[in-house]
Amino acid sequence: MQNECVYKHKCNISKILIVAVVSFFAVCAIMFFIIFQYQRKLNQTFQNSIKKTTEMISDIKIENQKNKQIVISDELARAVTKASQGEYENFLRDYYETQNNWLNIWLTIMALVLGFLGLIVPLCFLKFYESKKEEFNIVIREVEKKKETMTQDLEEVKKYVEKAKESEKRVEVNRYFISAMREGSKKNYLTALERINKALDLAPKNTNLISTKADILSDLRRFQEAIPLYEQVIKERPSAGIYNNYADALAEIKDFDRAIEMFSKAIFMTAGEDYRLFCNRGTAFMEKGDTEKALADFNKALQLVPINKSPEEILYNLVECHLKRGNFSDALITLKNFLKNSKTPFIYDDDKSVWLNCLKGGSEQKEVTEIVSLINDLKIKNRINDELEKV
């Protein structure tokens, strides 16, 4: 209703239509009136002619003659001649004048009507077109608005469907991830690797899954496969934990320079407050042969280790560092401290021969003898099995 009022206000289309309709019926009424008057005038002319002819004939006398039924008198002949020459001409003149006059009036009125309609009808259609054009524009705008709204609604539906799919995918990914972690905790690393691969099939760019797969491969000692995955994660989401695990894998393949570099980055990211990173980097320095820097890292780790944490791993590595440097007195003190802080003192199977070889040719025979005795009393552990148990 509001739009309709706007149209009337703009072009008065309803008023124009009313004027056109009223004009049409008015013209029709005028035409009927003219035709009626025209017929009436013609009828009156004929009646007058008949009346005069009747009057003329009524004056005519008809005489009976022998052997003839009707005799035309001279008076009748004169009356007929008079009618033929005078009255008939007057009758025709009146008839044609009446016809001509009414025809002229008719043509004039028709010309005026046609002229009027020639102006009104185009104007009416023009106004009607303008109103309809505006109406169509409004309808088009409303359709466009509805189309835009429908498009937005459709986009919202698509987003909702995508979110639903993503949510379903995340649930499936989390299911595989949790299953992989559970199998990893049970040391079923091959099963864990299978589950994490299924999760990666659904989310191949998930850095958390990639780093988890790299850790599982490291647990399986497949370091050459794990290293590229660590590098991929570092490019997208570097963290101290990723740097540490990456460095461990590099150290396992004897790439100590890169391992030390990665441990240093991890230490920088933790502001040098994680004792385990110093211990790990110290081990890498020691394996490389730089016992001086290794000694500095182990001492730093001892300073940072929390009170509620056992320093036995640091002390164990520090004993080996002193032995390799030939500091047997410091090695003995550290070994005794290790025995004191360890619930079950041990030595790794591959380290025992290394430690004993370091003691050969030592000048401090008393300290060497005591160290050898303490080493022989230590419980021997398999390094690989112990690392797997820690995982």
Disulfide bonds with the S-S distance in Angstrom:
none
